[in-house]
Structures are given as structure tokens and as C-alpha cells.
Amino acid sequence: MNFDIKDLPYGQFERLGMNKKDVLSMKSDDLVSLLTGRRTSLNTFTIKDASLEPLTVDAKLSLKMNPDNTLSLMIHPIRREIQNEIGASKQELEKLLNGELLVKPFKSLNGEKELYVFQLDKETNEILRVRVRDIQVPSAIRDIVLSTDQKEHLRQGGTLELYSKAKDQLISARLDLNDPKGMKIVEGQVSVKESHTLAVKETPVVSIKR
């Protein structure tokens, strides 16, 4: 999801002591993250409210699209502990704590269960979530064009291992909700030249029970 810079809720930023110039002058990576529907890096803000004393917090920011197509500024402070708002089991929470992705059905705002990908933001202790059908994956990684099955495997939390066309690099890719680009890509040199292949790790493709 991409937002237009002219539609940013500048008035809401003022609660954080930021005028329009401050918003437009924020770190380029953070501004890009906001405009592409992601969260900024961790920053210190002073929340101002007429009825309360100013409150200094370390938090990340993001934008939310409202039903009337206006934008709201979302504040993601550091939580003392993980709030299990997704009904995860002990084993699933351990998986999140280990930095792994969790793929499971979850009730959407429309009341229907849909498949989601979850990941823990270890900086804020917030469990991030994204609906699988909303995930857009690239048509190619580095110089390798992905097949429909490979893109679907990636979309559902799987890990891809591919050899570059030159057969000199092994490329590992998976979703990463904490990364500004939404994906973690690791490249390594290989000594044995093999044909480029897809290696499906122990992350099964999950379907929604109806």
C-alpha cells in the first residue's frame, strides 16, 4: 500500500512535537516506510496532550487508512512484555521469540478467518501481522525470475533457496515484516555449481480450514 505525501495527517504529528517541515525532514528511510505502509525505525518522541503532562516515549510510527480514505498516525511504543492478542499457543510464541514466521488463520475485521503471517518485532515486543492475500512478492529476486509456485510459497511464509544464473551464489529469501523492504535476502558464495533450484524448507504451505 502506498500513500501520497500530501495526504499525511500533519496535524496528528503535532502531538509528537513535529510540524510539517519536521515530518518532511525525517530520515529518508523512515519517510519511505511511512509512505509504503510500513513502520519507521525506533525514535524518541514527546507526546503532548492539553489535559496531560508531556510524555516521552520510544516508539515506531506507521499510517492507517480509514474507511473514508483519510490517514491516521499510529504509534507503536515499546511494550514491557508480549501481548498475545492472536491466541498463539506456547509453542507458537516460542517460534515467534526465535525470530521465525508464524502462519495461521486469524479473524479479520470482517469477522471471517483468513490466513495471516505473524512476526515479532523484538524492539517493541509487538506481534506484527499481515494478511497473506495482501502480501505482494516480487516477480524476481536478483536475476532469478520466480515461478507462480515459488511466489506463493514465499507469500505463505516459506523460505526460498535459489542459485544465481551465474551459479556462483546461493540466495536465500523469505518474508521479513521487520525489514523496511518486507523481505530478508541472504547471499553466499558457492563452490559447487549446481543448476538453480527451489529448496522448500520445513515451512509448509498452509490452507485455511473452512
PyMOL commands that place a pseudoatom at each C-alpha (Angstrom):
pseudoatom trace, name=CA, resn=MET, resi=1, chain=A, elem=C, hetatm=0, pos=[0.000, 0.000, 0.000]
pseudoatom trace, name=CA, resn=ASN, resi=2, chain=A, elem=C, hetatm=0, pos=[1.366, 3.394, -0.977]
pseudoatom trace, name=CA, resn=PHE, resi=3, chain=A, elem=C, hetatm=0, pos=[0.286, 6.775, 0.378]
pseudoatom trace, name=CA, resn=ASP, resi=4, chain=A, elem=C, hetatm=0, pos=[0.688, 10.247, -1.108]
pseudoatom trace, name=CA, resn=ILE, resi=5, chain=A, elem=C, hetatm=0, pos=[2.870, 12.620, 0.865]
pseudoatom trace, name=CA, resn=LYS, resi=6, chain=A, elem=C, hetatm=0, pos=[0.250, 15.378, 0.557]
pseudoatom trace, name=CA, resn=ASP, resi=7, chain=A, elem=C, hetatm=0, pos=[-2.262, 13.180, 2.415]
pseudoatom trace, name=CA, resn=LEU, resi=8, chain=A, elem=C, hetatm=0, pos=[-0.149, 12.704, 5.546]
pseudoatom trace, name=CA, resn=PRO, resi=9, chain=A, elem=C, hetatm=0, pos=[-2.039, 13.685, 8.738]
pseudoatom trace, name=CA, resn=TYR, resi=10, chain=A, elem=C, hetatm=0, pos=[0.308, 16.537, 9.610]
pseudoatom trace, name=CA, resn=GLY, resi=11, chain=A, elem=C, hetatm=0, pos=[-1.975, 17.764, 12.385]
pseudoatom trace, name=CA, resn=GLN, resi=12, chain=A, elem=C, hetatm=0, pos=[-1.571, 14.444, 14.209]
pseudoatom trace, name=CA, resn=PHE, resi=13, chain=A, elem=C, hetatm=0, pos=[2.217, 14.676, 14.016]
pseudoatom trace, name=CA, resn=GLU, resi=14, chain=A, elem=C, hetatm=0, pos=[1.974, 17.917, 16.002]
pseudoatom trace, name=CA, resn=ARG, resi=15, chain=A, elem=C, hetatm=0, pos=[1.035, 15.853, 19.061]
pseudoatom trace, name=CA, resn=LEU, resi=16, chain=A, elem=C, hetatm=0, pos=[4.571, 14.479, 18.810]
pseudoatom trace, name=CA, resn=GLY, resi=17, chain=A, elem=C, hetatm=0, pos=[6.085, 17.939, 18.551]
pseudoatom trace, name=CA, resn=MET, resi=18, chain=A, elem=C, hetatm=0, pos=[6.611, 17.616, 14.789]
pseudoatom trace, name=CA, resn=ASN, resi=19, chain=A, elem=C, hetatm=0, pos=[5.466, 20.259, 12.328]
pseudoatom trace, name=CA, resn=LYS, resi=20, chain=A, elem=C, hetatm=0, pos=[5.142, 19.641, 8.583]
pseudoatom trace, name=CA, resn=LYS, resi=21, chain=A, elem=C, hetatm=0, pos=[8.774, 20.597, 7.971]
pseudoatom trace, name=CA, resn=ASP, resi=22, chain=A, elem=C, hetatm=0, pos=[9.916, 18.140, 10.642]
pseudoatom trace, name=CA, resn=VAL, resi=23, chain=A, elem=C, hetatm=0, pos=[7.881, 15.351, 9.040]
pseudoatom trace, name=CA, resn=LEU, resi=24, chain=A, elem=C, hetatm=0, pos=[9.271, 16.006, 5.571]
pseudoatom trace, name=CA, resn=SER, resi=25, chain=A, elem=C, hetatm=0, pos=[12.790, 16.245, 7.021]
pseudoatom trace, name=CA, resn=MET, resi=26, chain=A, elem=C, hetatm=0, pos=[12.695, 12.910, 8.852]
pseudoatom trace, name=CA, resn=LYS, resi=27, chain=A, elem=C, hetatm=0, pos=[15.169, 10.211, 7.838]
pseudoatom trace, name=CA, resn=SER, resi=28, chain=A, elem=C, hetatm=0, pos=[14.530, 9.189, 4.245]
pseudoatom trace, name=CA, resn=ASP, resi=29, chain=A, elem=C, hetatm=0, pos=[14.178, 5.504, 5.165]
pseudoatom trace, name=CA, resn=ASP, resi=30, chain=A, elem=C, hetatm=0, pos=[11.540, 6.376, 7.764]
pseudoatom trace, name=CA, resn=LEU, resi=31, chain=A, elem=C, hetatm=0, pos=[9.599, 8.585, 5.365]
pseudoatom trace, name=CA, resn=VAL, resi=32, chain=A, elem=C, hetatm=0, pos=[9.647, 5.867, 2.718]
pseudoatom trace, name=CA, resn=SER, resi=33, chain=A, elem=C, hetatm=0, pos=[8.470, 3.329, 5.299]
pseudoatom trace, name=CA, resn=LEU, resi=34, chain=A, elem=C, hetatm=0, pos=[5.526, 5.554, 6.233]
pseudoatom trace, name=CA, resn=LEU, resi=35, chain=A, elem=C, hetatm=0, pos=[4.521, 6.135, 2.620]
pseudoatom trace, name=CA, resn=THR, resi=36, chain=A, elem=C, hetatm=0, pos=[4.673, 2.419, 1.801]
pseudoatom trace, name=CA, resn=GLY, resi=37, chain=A, elem=C, hetatm=0, pos=[2.524, 1.291, 4.732]
pseudoatom trace, name=CA, resn=ARG, resi=38, chain=A, elem=C, hetatm=0, pos=[5.346, 0.126, 6.980]
pseudoatom trace, name=CA, resn=ARG, resi=39, chain=A, elem=C, hetatm=0, pos=[6.676, 1.243, 10.350]
pseudoatom trace, name=CA, resn=THR, resi=40, chain=A, elem=C, hetatm=0, pos=[9.537, 3.649, 10.924]
pseudoatom trace, name=CA, resn=SER, resi=41, chain=A, elem=C, hetatm=0, pos=[12.641, 2.867, 12.928]
pseudoatom trace, name=CA, resn=LEU, resi=42, chain=A, elem=C, hetatm=0, pos=[12.601, 3.374, 16.688]
pseudoatom trace, name=CA, resn=ASN, resi=43, chain=A, elem=C, hetatm=0, pos=[12.713, 7.063, 17.686]
pseudoatom trace, name=CA, resn=THR, resi=44, chain=A, elem=C, hetatm=0, pos=[12.113, 9.145, 20.800]
pseudoatom trace, name=CA, resn=PHE, resi=45, chain=A, elem=C, hetatm=0, pos=[9.004, 11.343, 20.802]
pseudoatom trace, name=CA, resn=THR, resi=46, chain=A, elem=C, hetatm=0, pos=[7.304, 13.651, 23.281]
pseudoatom trace, name=CA, resn=ILE, resi=47, chain=A, elem=C, hetatm=0, pos=[3.543, 13.156, 23.213]
pseudoatom trace, name=CA, resn=LYS, resi=48, chain=A, elem=C, hetatm=0, pos=[1.707, 16.370, 24.011]
pseudoatom trace, name=CA, resn=ASP, resi=49, chain=A, elem=C, hetatm=0, pos=[-1.854, 16.486, 25.299]
pseudoatom trace, name=CA, resn=ALA, resi=50, chain=A, elem=C, hetatm=0, pos=[-3.585, 19.537, 26.694]
pseudoatom trace, name=CA, resn=SER, resi=51, chain=A, elem=C, hetatm=0, pos=[-5.015, 17.586, 29.626]
pseudoatom trace, name=CA, resn=LEU, resi=52, chain=A, elem=C, hetatm=0, pos=[-1.843, 15.646, 30.500]
pseudoatom trace, name=CA, resn=GLU, resi=53, chain=A, elem=C, hetatm=0, pos=[1.801, 16.247, 31.223]
pseudoatom trace, name=CA, resn=PRO, resi=54, chain=A, elem=C, hetatm=0, pos=[4.103, 15.716, 28.190]
pseudoatom trace, name=CA, resn=LEU, resi=55, chain=A, elem=C, hetatm=0, pos=[5.106, 12.049, 27.913]
pseudoatom trace, name=CA, resn=THR, resi=56, chain=A, elem=C, hetatm=0, pos=[8.403, 10.954, 26.371]
pseudoatom trace, name=CA, resn=VAL, resi=57, chain=A, elem=C, hetatm=0, pos=[8.296, 7.561, 24.659]
pseudoatom trace, name=CA, resn=ASP, resi=58, chain=A, elem=C, hetatm=0, pos=[10.464, 5.455, 22.388]
pseudoatom trace, name=CA, resn=ALA, resi=59, chain=A, elem=C, hetatm=0, pos=[8.231, 4.285, 19.569]
pseudoatom trace, name=CA, resn=LYS, resi=60, chain=A, elem=C, hetatm=0, pos=[7.821, 3.498, 15.893]
pseudoatom trace, name=CA, resn=LEU, resi=61, chain=A, elem=C, hetatm=0, pos=[5.254, 5.211, 13.678]
pseudoatom trace, name=CA, resn=SER, resi=62, chain=A, elem=C, hetatm=0, pos=[3.005, 3.949, 10.921]
pseudoatom trace, name=CA, resn=LEU, resi=63, chain=A, elem=C, hetatm=0, pos=[-0.069, 5.071, 8.986]
pseudoatom trace, name=CA, resn=LYS, resi=64, chain=A, elem=C, hetatm=0, pos=[-3.521, 3.518, 8.881]
pseudoatom trace, name=CA, resn=MET, resi=65, chain=A, elem=C, hetatm=0, pos=[-6.064, 4.026, 6.105]
pseudoatom trace, name=CA, resn=ASN, resi=66, chain=A, elem=C, hetatm=0, pos=[-9.521, 4.885, 7.438]
pseudoatom trace, name=CA, resn=PRO, resi=67, chain=A, elem=C, hetatm=0, pos=[-12.833, 3.908, 5.781]
pseudoatom trace, name=CA, resn=ASP, resi=68, chain=A, elem=C, hetatm=0, pos=[-13.198, 7.495, 4.494]
pseudoatom trace, name=CA, resn=ASN, resi=69, chain=A, elem=C, hetatm=0, pos=[-9.734, 7.237, 2.854]
pseudoatom trace, name=CA, resn=THR, resi=70, chain=A, elem=C, hetatm=0, pos=[-8.116, 9.620, 5.333]
pseudoatom trace, name=CA, resn=LEU, resi=71, chain=A, elem=C, hetatm=0, pos=[-4.963, 8.582, 7.200]
pseudoatom trace, name=CA, resn=SER, resi=72, chain=A, elem=C, hetatm=0, pos=[-4.390, 8.162, 10.922]
pseudoatom trace, name=CA, resn=LEU, resi=73, chain=A, elem=C, hetatm=0, pos=[-0.996, 8.209, 12.609]
pseudoatom trace, name=CA, resn=MET, resi=74, chain=A, elem=C, hetatm=0, pos=[-0.309, 5.051, 14.621]
pseudoatom trace, name=CA, resn=ILE, resi=75, chain=A, elem=C, hetatm=0, pos=[2.196, 4.990, 17.498]
pseudoatom trace, name=CA, resn=HIS, resi=76, chain=A, elem=C, hetatm=0, pos=[3.951, 1.708, 18.384]
pseudoatom trace, name=CA, resn=PRO, resi=77, chain=A, elem=C, hetatm=0, pos=[5.679, 2.125, 21.784]
pseudoatom trace, name=CA, resn=ILE, resi=78, chain=A, elem=C, hetatm=0, pos=[7.961, -0.421, 23.411]
pseudoatom trace, name=CA, resn=ARG, resi=79, chain=A, elem=C, hetatm=0, pos=[5.879, -2.926, 25.365]
pseudoatom trace, name=CA, resn=ARG, resi=80, chain=A, elem=C, hetatm=0, pos=[7.149, -4.383, 28.627]
pseudoatom trace, name=CA, resn=GLU, resi=81, chain=A, elem=C, hetatm=0, pos=[6.055, -7.823, 27.519]
pseudoatom trace, name=CA, resn=ILE, resi=82, chain=A, elem=C, hetatm=0, pos=[4.471, -9.519, 24.538]
pseudoatom trace, name=CA, resn=GLN, resi=83, chain=A, elem=C, hetatm=0, pos=[0.693, -9.203, 24.418]
pseudoatom trace, name=CA, resn=ASN, resi=84, chain=A, elem=C, hetatm=0, pos=[-0.689, -12.406, 22.961]
pseudoatom trace, name=CA, resn=GLU, resi=85, chain=A, elem=C, hetatm=0, pos=[-3.521, -10.803, 21.001]
pseudoatom trace, name=CA, resn=ILE, resi=86, chain=A, elem=C, hetatm=0, pos=[-3.539, -13.541, 18.355]
pseudoatom trace, name=CA, resn=GLY, resi=87, chain=A, elem=C, hetatm=0, pos=[-4.300, -16.506, 20.593]
pseudoatom trace, name=CA, resn=ALA, resi=88, chain=A, elem=C, hetatm=0, pos=[-0.927, -18.128, 19.953]
pseudoatom trace, name=CA, resn=SER, resi=89, chain=A, elem=C, hetatm=0, pos=[-0.027, -21.327, 21.775]
pseudoatom trace, name=CA, resn=LYS, resi=90, chain=A, elem=C, hetatm=0, pos=[3.110, -21.628, 23.927]
pseudoatom trace, name=CA, resn=GLN, resi=91, chain=A, elem=C, hetatm=0, pos=[4.892, -23.354, 21.058]
pseudoatom trace, name=CA, resn=GLU, resi=92, chain=A, elem=C, hetatm=0, pos=[3.818, -20.662, 18.603]
pseudoatom trace, name=CA, resn=LEU, resi=93, chain=A, elem=C, hetatm=0, pos=[5.033, -17.903, 20.932]
pseudoatom trace, name=CA, resn=GLU, resi=94, chain=A, elem=C, hetatm=0, pos=[8.395, -19.659, 21.248]
pseudoatom trace, name=CA, resn=LYS, resi=95, chain=A, elem=C, hetatm=0, pos=[8.575, -19.758, 17.468]
pseudoatom trace, name=CA, resn=LEU, resi=96, chain=A, elem=C, hetatm=0, pos=[7.992, -16.005, 17.322]
pseudoatom trace, name=CA, resn=LEU, resi=97, chain=A, elem=C, hetatm=0, pos=[10.575, -15.381, 20.056]
pseudoatom trace, name=CA, resn=ASN, resi=98, chain=A, elem=C, hetatm=0, pos=[13.095, -17.332, 17.989]
pseudoatom trace, name=CA, resn=GLY, resi=99, chain=A, elem=C, hetatm=0, pos=[12.596, -14.909, 15.112]
pseudoatom trace, name=CA, resn=GLU, resi=100, chain=A, elem=C, hetatm=0, pos=[10.548, -17.295, 12.978]
pseudoatom trace, name=CA, resn=LEU, resi=101, chain=A, elem=C, hetatm=0, pos=[7.429, -16.513, 10.995]
pseudoatom trace, name=CA, resn=LEU, resi=102, chain=A, elem=C, hetatm=0, pos=[4.102, -17.885, 12.138]
pseudoatom trace, name=CA, resn=VAL, resi=103, chain=A, elem=C, hetatm=0, pos=[1.401, -18.618, 9.563]
pseudoatom trace, name=CA, resn=LYS, resi=104, chain=A, elem=C, hetatm=0, pos=[-2.097, -19.344, 10.853]
pseudoatom trace, name=CA, resn=PRO, resi=105, chain=A, elem=C, hetatm=0, pos=[-5.756, -18.433, 10.368]
pseudoatom trace, name=CA, resn=PHE, resi=106, chain=A, elem=C, hetatm=0, pos=[-6.883, -15.307, 12.223]
pseudoatom trace, name=CA, resn=LYS, resi=107, chain=A, elem=C, hetatm=0, pos=[-10.174, -13.430, 12.361]
pseudoatom trace, name=CA, resn=SER, resi=108, chain=A, elem=C, hetatm=0, pos=[-10.146, -10.343, 10.139]
pseudoatom trace, name=CA, resn=LEU, resi=109, chain=A, elem=C, hetatm=0, pos=[-12.089, -7.138, 10.777]
pseudoatom trace, name=CA, resn=ASN, resi=110, chain=A, elem=C, hetatm=0, pos=[-14.916, -8.517, 8.632]
pseudoatom trace, name=CA, resn=GLY, resi=111, chain=A, elem=C, hetatm=0, pos=[-15.312, -11.377, 11.115]
pseudoatom trace, name=CA, resn=GLU, resi=112, chain=A, elem=C, hetatm=0, pos=[-14.043, -14.054, 8.744]
pseudoatom trace, name=CA, resn=LYS, resi=113, chain=A, elem=C, hetatm=0, pos=[-10.988, -16.196, 9.372]
pseudoatom trace, name=CA, resn=GLU, resi=114, chain=A, elem=C, hetatm=0, pos=[-8.219, -15.634, 6.880]
pseudoatom trace, name=CA, resn=LEU, resi=115, chain=A, elem=C, hetatm=0, pos=[-4.617, -16.740, 6.625]
pseudoatom trace, name=CA, resn=TYR, resi=116, chain=A, elem=C, hetatm=0, pos=[-2.106, -14.340, 8.216]
pseudoatom trace, name=CA, resn=VAL, resi=117, chain=A, elem=C, hetatm=0, pos=[1.653, -14.155, 8.612]
pseudoatom trace, name=CA, resn=PHE, resi=118, chain=A, elem=C, hetatm=0, pos=[2.867, -13.083, 12.070]
pseudoatom trace, name=CA, resn=GLN, resi=119, chain=A, elem=C, hetatm=0, pos=[6.305, -11.989, 13.241]
pseudoatom trace, name=CA, resn=LEU, resi=120, chain=A, elem=C, hetatm=0, pos=[7.629, -10.492, 16.454]
pseudoatom trace, name=CA, resn=ASP, resi=121, chain=A, elem=C, hetatm=0, pos=[9.194, -7.051, 16.489]
pseudoatom trace, name=CA, resn=LYS, resi=122, chain=A, elem=C, hetatm=0, pos=[11.813, -7.633, 19.180]
pseudoatom trace, name=CA, resn=GLU, resi=123, chain=A, elem=C, hetatm=0, pos=[12.461, -3.901, 19.547]
pseudoatom trace, name=CA, resn=THR, resi=124, chain=A, elem=C, hetatm=0, pos=[8.895, -3.122, 20.639]
pseudoatom trace, name=CA, resn=ASN, resi=125, chain=A, elem=C, hetatm=0, pos=[7.596, -6.590, 21.656]
pseudoatom trace, name=CA, resn=GLU, resi=126, chain=A, elem=C, hetatm=0, pos=[4.695, -6.121, 19.237]
pseudoatom trace, name=CA, resn=ILE, resi=127, chain=A, elem=C, hetatm=0, pos=[3.406, -9.054, 17.189]
pseudoatom trace, name=CA, resn=LEU, resi=128, chain=A, elem=C, hetatm=0, pos=[3.194, -7.850, 13.604]
pseudoatom trace, name=CA, resn=ARG, resi=129, chain=A, elem=C, hetatm=0, pos=[0.602, -9.259, 11.259]
pseudoatom trace, name=CA, resn=VAL, resi=130, chain=A, elem=C, hetatm=0, pos=[-0.245, -9.141, 7.582]
pseudoatom trace, name=CA, resn=ARG, resi=131, chain=A, elem=C, hetatm=0, pos=[-2.966, -10.930, 5.655]
pseudoatom trace, name=CA, resn=VAL, resi=132, chain=A, elem=C, hetatm=0, pos=[-1.476, -13.418, 3.195]
pseudoatom trace, name=CA, resn=ARG, resi=133, chain=A, elem=C, hetatm=0, pos=[-3.637, -12.252, 0.310]
pseudoatom trace, name=CA, resn=ASP, resi=134, chain=A, elem=C, hetatm=0, pos=[-2.395, -8.688, 0.865]
pseudoatom trace, name=CA, resn=ILE, resi=135, chain=A, elem=C, hetatm=0, pos=[1.275, -9.665, 0.532]
pseudoatom trace, name=CA, resn=GLN, resi=136, chain=A, elem=C, hetatm=0, pos=[2.899, -8.640, -2.725]
pseudoatom trace, name=CA, resn=VAL, resi=137, chain=A, elem=C, hetatm=0, pos=[6.051, -10.548, -3.609]
pseudoatom trace, name=CA, resn=PRO, resi=138, chain=A, elem=C, hetatm=0, pos=[8.500, -9.589, -6.362]
pseudoatom trace, name=CA, resn=SER, resi=139, chain=A, elem=C, hetatm=0, pos=[8.427, -11.282, -9.742]
pseudoatom trace, name=CA, resn=ALA, resi=140, chain=A, elem=C, hetatm=0, pos=[12.185, -11.819, -9.483]
pseudoatom trace, name=CA, resn=ILE, resi=141, chain=A, elem=C, hetatm=0, pos=[14.886, -11.969, -6.805]
pseudoatom trace, name=CA, resn=ARG, resi=142, chain=A, elem=C, hetatm=0, pos=[18.218, -10.658, -8.002]
pseudoatom trace, name=CA, resn=ASP, resi=143, chain=A, elem=C, hetatm=0, pos=[18.462, -12.101, -11.521]
pseudoatom trace, name=CA, resn=ILE, resi=144, chain=A, elem=C, hetatm=0, pos=[16.105, -15.030, -10.973]
pseudoatom trace, name=CA, resn=VAL, resi=145, chain=A, elem=C, hetatm=0, pos=[12.505, -14.922, -12.203]
pseudoatom trace, name=CA, resn=LEU, resi=146, chain=A, elem=C, hetatm=0, pos=[10.172, -16.645, -9.739]
pseudoatom trace, name=CA, resn=SER, resi=147, chain=A, elem=C, hetatm=0, pos=[7.549, -19.152, -10.742]
pseudoatom trace, name=CA, resn=THR, resi=148, chain=A, elem=C, hetatm=0, pos=[3.951, -18.919, -9.522]
pseudoatom trace, name=CA, resn=ASP, resi=149, chain=A, elem=C, hetatm=0, pos=[4.580, -21.719, -7.023]
pseudoatom trace, name=CA, resn=GLN, resi=150, chain=A, elem=C, hetatm=0, pos=[7.721, -20.057, -5.715]
pseudoatom trace, name=CA, resn=LYS, resi=151, chain=A, elem=C, hetatm=0, pos=[5.939, -16.741, -5.211]
pseudoatom trace, name=CA, resn=GLU, resi=152, chain=A, elem=C, hetatm=0, pos=[3.063, -18.452, -3.397]
pseudoatom trace, name=CA, resn=HIS, resi=153, chain=A, elem=C, hetatm=0, pos=[5.489, -20.374, -1.191]
pseudoatom trace, name=CA, resn=LEU, resi=154, chain=A, elem=C, hetatm=0, pos=[7.227, -17.125, -0.295]
pseudoatom trace, name=CA, resn=ARG, resi=155, chain=A, elem=C, hetatm=0, pos=[3.908, -15.358, 0.320]
pseudoatom trace, name=CA, resn=GLN, resi=156, chain=A, elem=C, hetatm=0, pos=[2.891, -18.026, 2.815]
pseudoatom trace, name=CA, resn=GLY, resi=157, chain=A, elem=C, hetatm=0, pos=[5.984, -17.694, 4.948]
pseudoatom trace, name=CA, resn=GLY, resi=158, chain=A, elem=C, hetatm=0, pos=[8.226, -20.200, 3.202]
pseudoatom trace, name=CA, resn=THR, resi=159, chain=A, elem=C, hetatm=0, pos=[11.939, -19.839, 2.530]
pseudoatom trace, name=CA, resn=LEU, resi=160, chain=A, elem=C, hetatm=0, pos=[13.350, -19.961, -0.988]
pseudoatom trace, name=CA, resn=GLU, resi=161, chain=A, elem=C, hetatm=0, pos=[16.881, -21.100, -1.784]
pseudoatom trace, name=CA, resn=LEU, resi=162, chain=A, elem=C, hetatm=0, pos=[17.967, -20.293, -5.315]
pseudoatom trace, name=CA, resn=TYR, resi=163, chain=A, elem=C, hetatm=0, pos=[21.178, -20.368, -7.297]
pseudoatom trace, name=CA, resn=SER, resi=164, chain=A, elem=C, hetatm=0, pos=[22.050, -17.290, -9.298]
pseudoatom trace, name=CA, resn=LYS, resi=165, chain=A, elem=C, hetatm=0, pos=[22.165, -17.560, -13.074]
pseudoatom trace, name=CA, resn=ALA, resi=166, chain=A, elem=C, hetatm=0, pos=[25.942, -17.468, -12.880]
pseudoatom trace, name=CA, resn=LYS, resi=167, chain=A, elem=C, hetatm=0, pos=[25.735, -20.430, -10.479]
pseudoatom trace, name=CA, resn=ASP, resi=168, chain=A, elem=C, hetatm=0, pos=[28.212, -18.714, -8.152]
pseudoatom trace, name=CA, resn=GLN, resi=169, chain=A, elem=C, hetatm=0, pos=[25.818, -17.565, -5.429]
pseudoatom trace, name=CA, resn=LEU, resi=170, chain=A, elem=C, hetatm=0, pos=[23.236, -19.252, -3.249]
pseudoatom trace, name=CA, resn=ILE, resi=171, chain=A, elem=C, hetatm=0, pos=[20.413, -16.843, -2.490]
pseudoatom trace, name=CA, resn=SER, resi=172, chain=A, elem=C, hetatm=0, pos=[18.083, -17.393, 0.453]
pseudoatom trace, name=CA, resn=ALA, resi=173, chain=A, elem=C, hetatm=0, pos=[14.917, -15.295, 0.681]
pseudoatom trace, name=CA, resn=ARG, resi=174, chain=A, elem=C, hetatm=0, pos=[11.899, -15.103, 2.963]
pseudoatom trace, name=CA, resn=LEU, resi=175, chain=A, elem=C, hetatm=0, pos=[9.391, -12.553, 4.199]
pseudoatom trace, name=CA, resn=ASP, resi=176, chain=A, elem=C, hetatm=0, pos=[10.570, -10.260, 6.981]
pseudoatom trace, name=CA, resn=LEU, resi=177, chain=A, elem=C, hetatm=0, pos=[7.913, -7.950, 8.401]
pseudoatom trace, name=CA, resn=ASN, resi=178, chain=A, elem=C, hetatm=0, pos=[10.596, -6.062, 10.339]
pseudoatom trace, name=CA, resn=ASP, resi=179, chain=A, elem=C, hetatm=0, pos=[12.571, -5.191, 7.228]
pseudoatom trace, name=CA, resn=PRO, resi=180, chain=A, elem=C, hetatm=0, pos=[11.697, -1.893, 5.504]
pseudoatom trace, name=CA, resn=LYS, resi=181, chain=A, elem=C, hetatm=0, pos=[11.508, -3.782, 2.198]
pseudoatom trace, name=CA, resn=GLY, resi=182, chain=A, elem=C, hetatm=0, pos=[9.459, -6.609, 3.676]
pseudoatom trace, name=CA, resn=MET, resi=183, chain=A, elem=C, hetatm=0, pos=[11.949, -9.308, 2.790]
pseudoatom trace, name=CA, resn=LYS, resi=184, chain=A, elem=C, hetatm=0, pos=[15.188, -10.793, 4.085]
pseudoatom trace, name=CA, resn=ILE, resi=185, chain=A, elem=C, hetatm=0, pos=[17.655, -11.830, 1.390]
pseudoatom trace, name=CA, resn=VAL, resi=186, chain=A, elem=C, hetatm=0, pos=[20.973, -13.503, 2.185]
pseudoatom trace, name=CA, resn=GLU, resi=187, chain=A, elem=C, hetatm=0, pos=[23.593, -14.233, -0.468]
pseudoatom trace, name=CA, resn=GLY, resi=188, chain=A, elem=C, hetatm=0, pos=[26.510, -16.613, -0.135]
pseudoatom trace, name=CA, resn=GLN, resi=189, chain=A, elem=C, hetatm=0, pos=[29.247, -17.873, -2.424]
pseudoatom trace, name=CA, resn=VAL, resi=190, chain=A, elem=C, hetatm=0, pos=[29.093, -21.500, -3.525]
pseudoatom trace, name=CA, resn=SER, resi=191, chain=A, elem=C, hetatm=0, pos=[31.930, -23.678, -4.690]
pseudoatom trace, name=CA, resn=VAL, resi=192, chain=A, elem=C, hetatm=0, pos=[29.908, -26.417, -6.336]
pseudoatom trace, name=CA, resn=LYS, resi=193, chain=A, elem=C, hetatm=0, pos=[27.998, -25.246, -9.390]
pseudoatom trace, name=CA, resn=GLU, resi=194, chain=A, elem=C, hetatm=0, pos=[24.559, -26.741, -9.491]
pseudoatom trace, name=CA, resn=SER, resi=195, chain=A, elem=C, hetatm=0, pos=[21.508, -25.910, -11.525]
pseudoatom trace, name=CA, resn=HIS, resi=196, chain=A, elem=C, hetatm=0, pos=[19.265, -23.280, -9.942]
pseudoatom trace, name=CA, resn=THR, resi=197, chain=A, elem=C, hetatm=0, pos=[16.622, -24.964, -7.852]
pseudoatom trace, name=CA, resn=LEU, resi=198, chain=A, elem=C, hetatm=0, pos=[13.948, -24.281, -5.268]
pseudoatom trace, name=CA, resn=ALA, resi=199, chain=A, elem=C, hetatm=0, pos=[14.550, -25.824, -1.871]
pseudoatom trace, name=CA, resn=VAL, resi=200, chain=A, elem=C, hetatm=0, pos=[11.413, -25.876, 0.279]
pseudoatom trace, name=CA, resn=LYS, resi=201, chain=A, elem=C, hetatm=0, pos=[12.328, -25.790, 3.936]
pseudoatom trace, name=CA, resn=GLU, resi=202, chain=A, elem=C, hetatm=0, pos=[10.242, -27.008, 6.834]
pseudoatom trace, name=CA, resn=THR, resi=203, chain=A, elem=C, hetatm=0, pos=[7.675, -24.274, 6.358]
pseudoatom trace, name=CA, resn=PRO, resi=204, chain=A, elem=C, hetatm=0, pos=[4.607, -25.939, 4.838]
pseudoatom trace, name=CA, resn=VAL, resi=205, chain=A, elem=C, hetatm=0, pos=[2.075, -24.189, 2.669]
pseudoatom trace, name=CA, resn=VAL, resi=206, chain=A, elem=C, hetatm=0, pos=[-0.916, -23.719, 4.943]
pseudoatom trace, name=CA, resn=SER, resi=207, chain=A, elem=C, hetatm=0, pos=[-4.516, -23.650, 3.803]
pseudoatom trace, name=CA, resn=ILE, resi=208, chain=A, elem=C, hetatm=0, pos=[-7.467, -22.192, 5.672]
pseudoatom trace, name=CA, resn=LYS, resi=209, chain=A, elem=C, hetatm=0, pos=[-9.884, -24.644, 7.190]
pseudoatom trace, name=CA, resn=ARG, resi=210, chain=A, elem=C, hetatm=0, pos=[-13.411, -23.794, 6.194]
for i in range(1, 210): cmd.bond("trace and resi %d" % i, "trace and resi %d" % (i + 1))
show_as sticks, trace
zoom trace
